[in-house]
């Protein structure tokens, strides 16, 4: 049995989780929320994390009813992510490791999502769709690695949603993607948008530029002659229809490449992880595709799909049980840390 404490702070959420042999003991989290129309900057996000993290560590130990002596290993997000917020987690993890005299392990953020999803849902060897603010990947496990079958070639799906939410001035509370989802439920008209799938990869930047022009015609990049009559004026679309059309288009792209990966790997399971994985419409579309293939969809709720310290604790515990060690001098962070760089030595299949 391994009892691990995990620290996650790669983006705008700072979370601490404690897990003991697969049993969830604590999962506390705070989110840095900016005003509508604004994103979160690394410096300000790191400041928020610094102010919150020690209270969260204390709250997690209290919730788990544990003392530092009960822990076996301290885990933190090594990457990928934004450097200043990542450093907050790494510095606190190093400090706790020295203070409490516990081993220290750096965890890949994506691996944390995957292993947490497998634990909570019971999925055995699924095709993984990892969708978040900074990542969009279709992944399958093979020979001790999580192999990337397809990914975005520009911006991540969550980044696309967040940026559009800023364009139409949606609130960032609780998250831009959630508020887009709620507006999309009220949409009635589908607006044709660019659908860009290149083999197993997807692209969202052109789609975002196009829908931005539909939302704000007066900011059109290619200025055309001013319309001379009513018939030539650009149509105006509601926020609800724009959100609905954006979701339907990008989720269809994700379903397509996931289905192709299922066919290639002869798999009948799909696991959705990452913050965007909470979206009920994405889960519905993916479930329909899986059922048509006699497959099964696995997904989690916001407790586990949104960034959290628990996923880092669980992945770190699996690494620790498999004998993984990390010298203290290697306890740094990296903004670029590919999913397939990690040796998955805790899986025997």
C-alpha positions, 0 to 999 in steps of 0.5 A: 500500500502506498499513500501519496500526496499530489500537487497540481498547478500547471494552469489556472487551478491549484490542487492537492490530492491524497490517495492511499492504495487507490482509495481517495482520501482528499481532493481539494482545489482552487481556481484562478478566475479572471474577469470576462474577456480576459485570460489568465497570465502566468505571473498572476496565476503563479501569485494566486497559487502561492497564496493558496497552496499552503492552506490547501496542503493543510486542508488535504491532510485534515480531510484525509485525517492524516499526518505527514508521517503517514505519507510515503511519497510526495508527487508534483506536476513536472509538466507540461504547463505554464512555467511560473505556476508549475514552479510553485508546485515544484518548489512546495513539493521539494520543500515538503520532501525535505521537511518531511523526509519523503521521496519526491516524484515528478509526474507527467500531467497527461499521464496523471489524467489517464491513470486517474480516468482508468482508476475511476471508470475501471477502463482497462485498455481504452483509446484515450481522448485527452482534451484540455486547455493546453492539449488535444491528443488521441492516445493508445497504450502499447509496449510501455508507452502511451502512444500519440495517434493524433493531436492538434497541429496548432491550438488545443480544443480547450484553448479554442473554446476559451478564446471564443468565450473571451471574444463574446465576453462570457464569464470565466466562472466557473469556466469559459467552456462550461458557459459555452456549453450552457449557451449551446444548449439553447442554440437552434441554428447550425452555422457551417464552420471550417472542418479541418481534419488532416489524417489523424490530426486536427486544426482549430486556429482557422475555425476560431478565426472564422467564427470570430469574424461571424461574432464580430463582423466589424472586426473582419480582417479582410475589409470588403466594400460597405454593403450598398443595400440590405440584401448585401449585409452580413447576417447576424448570429446569436451567441447561442447559435455560435456556441452550438455550431462551434461545439458541434463542429469541433466535437465531430472532428474529435469523434472522427479521429477517435473512431479511426484510432479505435478501428486501427487498434481494434479497441472497443473502449474510449476514455475521455480525460481532461477538462473539456471531457466534462462537456456533456455534449462531447460525451453524448456524441462519443457515446453514440459513436461507441454504441454504433461500434458495439463499444463503450464510453468511459468518462468522469465528472468535474471532480476528476476530469478537471485538473486536480492534485489527486490525479498526480498523487495516483500516477505518482503512487503507481510509479512509486510502487513500480520502483521509479526513483527521481534524484532530487537534482532532477526535481525541475519543471518543463513546459514541454513534456510529451505524453510518449516520453514517459516509460509506463513501467507500472503496466504489465499488459 
